[in-house]
Amino acid sequence: MLIGLGIIGGLAVVAIGAWAYVVSNVKQPSYVSVTLDGVIEVRDYPALVVAEVTRRGDRNSAVRAGFSPLASYIFAKNRSGDSISMTAPVTQTRETIAMTAPVTQTPSADGAWLVRFIMPETYTLETLPRAGSDDVRLLQVPPTRRAAIRFSGVGTDASIAAHEKTLREWLAARNIVVVGVPTYAYYNDPLTPGPLRRNEVLFDVAMQ
């Protein structure tokens, strides 16, 4: 029995090591850390080039529906040209609509979500391959200061809401102004075991 447990333990260590190797080799957007407080970090991101689609429905079904056309784009399934390296995270933000003056934004009433893949930093809008359909849009997001809270496990609605609340309270306590709606970031594929997953809730925040 002890030998069997040892083998299982060894396989688990190998699996974790393999997962860590894969994750460490997936490109992530660079940023400058402004403040780090445990699992909460304020970051300055440069301009990012992204591919995005709009999907409607609840949070979970929308991100799943958005993954397929974006994956088809980067892996050149529906267009000409070479494939693009996979990056992390996949992000999801509730689509907003502009209101009248003063300028504000509010979540779309029809449950629309923007699902995005962040492109490798070697690409610009001019050098990216054209999308094979109008469903996938390519755009550049301007430089942004963002506050993020990191957590592991499966990103359920309940866990996301709890961490979003914690981040809001942390920001409010420091008089940091939130700009817009939250973004949810997922760093791993659905086959990654829950404890090994990395998720984040992010808010764009005002410069101070």
LUMLOMAR-498391 format. One line per 3 residues: number of its first residue (from 0); for each residue x, y, z of N, C-alpha, C, CB. Coordinates in steps of 0.2 Angstrom, whole numbers. Glycine has a CB too. Layout:
<sites>
NUM = X Y Z X Y Z X Y Z X Y Z  ...
</sites>
This chain:
<sites>
0 = 4 -6 0 0 0 0 4 6 0 -5 0 6  10 6 4 14 12 4 17 13 -2 19 11 10  19 8 -6 22 9 -12 17 12 -17 25 2 -15
3 = 11 9 -17 6 12 -21 5 20 -20 -1 8 -20  4 21 -13 4 29 -12 10 33 -14 3 29 -4  16 30 -14 21 33 -16 21 34 -23 28 29 -14
6 = 19 29 -27 18 30 -34 13 36 -36 16 24 -38  7 36 -33 2 41 -34 5 48 -32 -4 39 -30  8 48 -26 11 54 -25 16 57 -30 15 54 -18
9 = 20 52 -32 25 54 -37 22 56 -44 30 48 -39  17 53 -46 13 55 -52 10 62 -51 8 50 -54  8 63 -45 5 70 -43 10 75 -44 1 70 -36
12 = 16 74 -41 21 79 -42 23 80 -49 27 77 -38  23 75 -53 25 76 -60 20 80 -64 26 69 -63  13 78 -62 8 82 -65 8 89 -64 1 79 -63
15 = 9 91 -57 10 98 -55 16 101 -58 10 98 -47  21 98 -59 27 100 -62 26 102 -70 33 96 -62  22 97 -73 21 98 -80 16 104 -81 17 92 -83
18 = 11 105 -76 7 110 -77 10 117 -76 1 110 -71  15 117 -71 19 123 -70 23 125 -76 23 122 -63  26 120 -79 30 121 -85 26 124 -91 33 115 -87
21 = 20 121 -92 15 124 -97 13 131 -96 9 119 -98  11 132 -89 9 139 -88 14 144 -88 6 139 -80  20 142 -86 26 147 -86 28 149 -93 32 144 -82
24 = 26 145 -98 28 146 -105 22 149 -109 30 139 -108  17 150 -106 11 154 -109 12 161 -108 4 152 -107  13 165 -113 14 172 -113 8 176 -109 15 175 -120
27 = 10 181 -105 5 185 -101 7 192 -103 5 183 -94  2 197 -103 4 204 -104 9 207 -98 -2 208 -104  13 211 -100 18 214 -95 14 220 -92 25 216 -99
30 = 16 221 -86 14 227 -83 19 229 -77 7 226 -79  18 235 -75 22 238 -69 17 238 -63 24 245 -71  20 235 -58 16 234 -51 17 241 -48 19 228 -47
33 = 11 244 -46 11 250 -42 11 249 -35 5 254 -45  6 244 -33 5 242 -26 4 235 -26 -1 246 -23  7 232 -21 5 224 -19 4 224 -12 11 220 -21
36 = -2 221 -11 -5 220 -4 -8 213 -4 -10 225 -2  -4 208 -3 -6 201 -3 -8 199 -9 -12 200 2  -15 197 -10 -17 194 -17 -20 200 -21 -23 189 -15
39 = -20 206 -18 -22 212 -22 -16 216 -24 -27 217 -17  -17 218 -31 -11 222 -34 -14 227 -38 -7 217 -38  -11 233 -38 -13 238 -43 -7 239 -48 -13 245 -39
42 = -9 238 -55 -5 238 -60 -6 243 -65 -5 231 -63  0 245 -69 -1 249 -74 1 245 -81 4 255 -74  -4 244 -85 -3 240 -91 -2 245 -97 -10 236 -92
45 = 2 243 -102 3 247 -108 -3 246 -112 10 245 -111  -3 249 -118 -8 248 -123 -8 240 -125 -7 252 -129  -13 237 -126 -14 230 -127 -18 229 -133 -17 226 -121
48 = -15 225 -138 -19 223 -144 -23 216 -142 -15 222 -150  -30 216 -143 -34 211 -142 -38 209 -148 -38 213 -136  -40 202 -147 -46 200 -152 -52 199 -147 -43 193 -155
51 = -57 201 -149 -63 200 -145 -69 198 -149 -65 207 -142  -74 195 -146 -81 194 -148 -86 196 -143 -81 186 -150  -92 197 -145 -98 198 -141 -102 192 -140 -102 204 -143
54 = -103 190 -134 -108 184 -133 -113 186 -128 -104 178 -131  -119 183 -128 -124 185 -124 -126 179 -119 -131 187 -127  -129 180 -114 -131 175 -109 -128 176 -102 -129 168 -112
57 = -128 171 -98 -125 171 -92 -117 171 -92 -127 165 -87  -114 173 -87 -106 173 -87 -103 167 -90 -104 175 -80  -105 161 -87 -101 155 -89 -102 153 -96 -103 150 -84
60 = -109 153 -98 -110 151 -105 -107 156 -110 -118 151 -106  -107 163 -108 -104 168 -113 -97 167 -114 -106 175 -110  -93 165 -109 -86 165 -110 -84 158 -113 -82 165 -103
63 = -88 153 -112 -87 147 -116 -89 148 -123 -92 141 -113  -94 151 -125 -96 152 -132 -91 157 -135 -103 156 -132  -88 161 -131 -83 166 -134 -76 163 -136 -82 172 -130
66 = -75 157 -132 -68 154 -133 -67 151 -140 -67 149 -127  -72 148 -142 -71 144 -149 -69 149 -154 -78 141 -150  -73 154 -156 -71 158 -162 -64 162 -161 -76 164 -163
69 = -62 163 -155 -56 167 -153 -50 161 -154 -56 170 -146  -51 155 -152 -46 150 -153 -46 149 -160 -48 144 -149  -51 148 -164 -51 147 -171 -47 153 -175 -58 147 -174
72 = -47 159 -172 -43 164 -175 -36 163 -174 -46 171 -172  -34 162 -167 -27 162 -166 -24 156 -169 -25 162 -159  -27 150 -170 -25 144 -173 -26 144 -180 -28 138 -169
75 = -28 149 -183 -29 150 -191 -33 144 -193 -22 149 -194  -39 143 -190 -44 138 -192 -48 141 -197 -48 136 -186  -49 148 -197 -54 151 -202 -51 157 -205 -61 153 -198
78 = -45 157 -206 -41 162 -210 -35 159 -213 -40 168 -205  -32 163 -217 -25 162 -220 -20 164 -215 -25 165 -227  -14 162 -216 -8 164 -212 -6 159 -207 -10 171 -209
81 = -1 161 -203 1 157 -197 -3 158 -191 9 159 -196  -2 153 -187 -6 153 -180 -2 158 -176 -6 146 -177  -5 160 -171 -3 165 -166 -2 161 -159 -8 171 -165
84 = 3 163 -155 4 159 -149 -1 161 -144 11 161 -146  -3 156 -140 -8 156 -135 -6 161 -130 -11 149 -133  -10 165 -127 -8 169 -121 -13 168 -116 -8 177 -124
87 = -12 171 -110 -16 171 -104 -16 178 -101 -14 165 -99  -22 180 -98 -28 176 -97 -33 178 -103 -31 178 -91  -38 174 -103 -44 175 -107 -48 180 -102 -48 169 -109
90 = -50 186 -105 -54 190 -101 -61 191 -103 -51 197 -101  -65 193 -98 -73 194 -99 -75 200 -96 -76 187 -97  -78 204 -99 -81 211 -97 -88 211 -99 -77 217 -98
93 = -93 213 -95 -100 215 -97 -99 221 -101 -104 216 -91  -103 220 -107 -103 226 -112 -107 231 -109 -106 223 -119  -104 238 -110 -107 243 -107 -110 248 -113 -103 247 -103
96 = -115 252 -111 -117 257 -116 -116 264 -113 -125 255 -118  -115 269 -118 -114 275 -115 -120 279 -114 -110 279 -121  -120 283 -108 -126 286 -106 -125 294 -108 -128 285 -99
99 = -130 298 -107 -130 305 -108 -125 308 -103 -137 308 -108  -124 315 -104 -119 319 -100 -122 319 -93 -118 326 -102  -118 319 -87 -111 317 -88 -109 310 -91 -108 318 -81
102 = -104 310 -94 -102 304 -97 -101 298 -92 -95 304 -101  -105 293 -93 -105 287 -88 -106 281 -93 -111 287 -83  -105 275 -90 -107 269 -93 -111 264 -89 -100 265 -96
105 = -115 260 -92 -119 256 -88 -119 249 -91 -126 259 -87  -120 244 -87 -120 237 -91 -126 236 -96 -121 232 -86  -124 233 -101 -129 232 -106 -135 228 -104 -126 228 -112
108 = -141 230 -105 -147 227 -102 -148 220 -105 -153 231 -104  -145 218 -111 -147 211 -114 -142 206 -112 -147 212 -121  -138 207 -107 -133 202 -105 -127 201 -110 -137 196 -103
111 = -125 206 -113 -119 205 -118 -113 205 -114 -120 210 -123  -108 201 -116 -101 201 -113 -96 202 -119 -100 194 -109  -91 205 -117 -85 205 -122 -80 200 -119 -82 212 -122
114 = -78 195 -123 -73 190 -122 -67 191 -126 -76 183 -123  -61 192 -123 -55 194 -126 -49 189 -125 -53 201 -124  -45 188 -131 -39 185 -130 -34 191 -131 -38 180 -136
117 = -29 192 -127 -24 197 -127 -18 194 -132 -21 199 -120  -17 198 -137 -12 196 -142 -5 197 -139 -13 200 -149  0 192 -142 7 193 -140 10 200 -141 11 188 -143
120 = 14 202 -137 17 209 -138 20 211 -144 21 211 -132  22 205 -148 26 206 -154 21 209 -160 29 200 -156  15 208 -159 10 210 -164 7 217 -163 4 205 -164
123 = 6 221 -168 2 227 -168 -4 226 -172 6 233 -171  -9 231 -172 -15 230 -177 -13 229 -184 -19 236 -176  -8 232 -186 -6 232 -193 -2 225 -195 -1 237 -194
126 = 1 222 -190 4 215 -192 0 209 -190 11 215 -188  -5 210 -186 -10 204 -185 -13 202 -191 -15 206 -180  -14 195 -192 -18 192 -198 -25 195 -197 -18 185 -198
129 = -28 196 -203 -35 198 -203 -40 192 -200 -37 201 -210  -45 194 -197 -50 189 -195 -53 186 -201 -54 192 -189  -55 180 -200 -59 177 -206 -66 179 -206 -58 169 -205
132 = -69 182 -201 -76 184 -201 -77 191 -197 -81 179 -198  -82 194 -198 -83 200 -194 -85 199 -187 -89 204 -197  -86 192 -185 -88 191 -178 -82 192 -173 -89 183 -178
135 = -76 191 -176 -70 193 -172 -67 200 -174 -64 187 -173  -67 204 -168 -64 211 -169 -57 211 -167 -69 216 -166  -53 215 -170 -46 217 -168 -46 224 -166 -41 215 -173
138 = -43 225 -160 -43 232 -158 -37 233 -153 -49 235 -155  -35 239 -151 -30 241 -146 -34 244 -140 -25 246 -149  -32 242 -135 -35 245 -128 -29 249 -126 -36 239 -123
141 = -31 256 -124 -26 261 -122 -23 259 -115 -30 267 -121  -17 262 -114 -14 260 -107 -19 261 -101 -8 265 -106  -19 257 -96 -24 257 -91 -21 255 -84 -29 252 -93
144 = -23 259 -79 -21 257 -72 -27 252 -70 -20 263 -67  -25 246 -67 -30 241 -65 -28 239 -58 -31 236 -70  -33 238 -54 -33 234 -48 -35 227 -49 -37 238 -42
147 = -31 222 -46 -33 215 -47 -33 211 -41 -28 212 -52  -38 207 -40 -37 202 -34 -37 195 -37 -43 203 -30  -32 191 -35 -31 185 -37 -33 179 -33 -23 184 -38
150 = -36 174 -36 -38 168 -32 -38 162 -36 -46 170 -29  -38 156 -32 -38 150 -36 -44 146 -35 -32 145 -33  -45 140 -38 -51 137 -38 -55 138 -45 -55 138 -32
153 = -61 134 -45 -65 135 -51 -69 142 -50 -71 130 -51  -69 146 -55 -72 153 -55 -79 153 -55 -69 157 -60  -83 151 -49 -90 151 -49 -92 158 -48 -92 146 -44
156 = -99 159 -50 -102 166 -48 -101 168 -41 -109 165 -50  -102 163 -37 -101 165 -29 -94 167 -28 -103 159 -25  -89 163 -30 -82 165 -28 -80 172 -31 -77 159 -30
159 = -82 173 -38 -81 179 -41 -84 185 -37 -83 179 -48  -90 184 -35 -94 189 -32 -90 191 -25 -101 188 -31  -88 186 -22 -85 187 -15 -78 191 -16 -84 180 -12
162 = -74 189 -21 -68 192 -22 -69 199 -25 -64 188 -27  -74 200 -29 -76 207 -32 -77 211 -26 -81 206 -37  -81 209 -21 -83 213 -15 -77 215 -11 -88 209 -11
165 = -73 210 -10 -67 211 -6 -62 217 -10 -62 205 -5  -62 216 -16 -58 221 -20 -61 228 -20 -57 219 -27  -68 228 -20 -71 235 -20 -70 238 -13 -79 234 -21
168 = -70 234 -8 -69 237 -1 -62 239 0 -71 231 4  -57 236 -3 -50 237 -2 -49 244 -6 -46 232 -5  -52 245 -12 -51 251 -15 -55 257 -12 -54 250 -22
171 = -61 256 -9 -65 261 -6 -61 263 0 -72 259 -4  -58 259 4 -54 261 10 -48 265 8 -52 254 14  -46 265 2 -40 269 0 -42 275 -4 -35 264 -3
174 = -48 276 -5 -51 281 -9 -49 281 -16 -49 288 -6  -48 275 -19 -46 274 -26 -53 273 -30 -42 267 -27  -53 277 -35 -60 277 -39 -60 272 -44 -60 284 -42
177 = -65 268 -44 -66 263 -49 -69 266 -55 -71 257 -46  -67 264 -61 -69 266 -67 -72 261 -71 -63 270 -71  -79 261 -72 -82 256 -76 -84 249 -72 -78 254 -82
180 = -85 244 -76 -87 238 -73 -81 233 -73 -93 234 -78  -82 228 -69 -76 223 -68 -75 219 -74 -78 219 -62  -69 217 -74 -66 212 -79 -64 205 -75 -60 215 -83
183 = -66 200 -78 -65 193 -75 -59 190 -80 -71 189 -74  -54 187 -76 -48 185 -80 -47 177 -78 -42 189 -79  -47 173 -83 -46 166 -82 -39 164 -85 -52 162 -85
186 = -35 161 -82 -28 159 -84 -27 152 -86 -23 161 -79  -32 148 -85 -31 141 -87 -37 138 -91 -30 137 -80  -35 132 -94 -41 129 -98 -45 125 -93 -38 124 -103
189 = -51 123 -95 -56 120 -91 -53 113 -88 -62 118 -94  -48 110 -91 -46 103 -89 -41 104 -83 -42 100 -94  -39 110 -81 -34 111 -76 -38 110 -69 -31 118 -76
192 = -35 106 -65 -38 105 -58 -40 111 -54 -34 100 -54  -45 112 -51 -47 118 -48 -42 121 -43 -53 117 -43  -39 118 -39 -34 121 -35 -28 124 -38 -31 116 -30
195 = -27 122 -45 -21 124 -48 -23 130 -53 -18 119 -53  -29 132 -53 -32 137 -57 -30 144 -54 -39 136 -59  -29 149 -59 -28 156 -57 -34 160 -60 -21 158 -59
198 = -37 164 -56 -42 168 -58 -41 175 -55 -49 166 -56  -44 180 -59 -43 187 -56 -50 191 -57 -37 191 -59  -51 195 -53 -56 201 -54 -52 207 -55 -62 201 -48
201 = -53 211 -60 -50 217 -61 -54 223 -62 -45 217 -67  -52 229 -59 -56 235 -60 -51 240 -63 -59 238 -54  -53 244 -69 -50 250 -71 -51 255 -65 -52 252 -78
204 = -45 258 -63 -46 263 -58 -42 270 -60 -42 261 -52  -44 275 -57 -42 282 -59 -35 283 -56 -46 287 -56  -31 286 -60 -24 288 -58 -24 292 -52 -20 291 -64
207 = -20 292 -48 -20 296 -42 -13 300 -42 -20 292 -35
</sites>
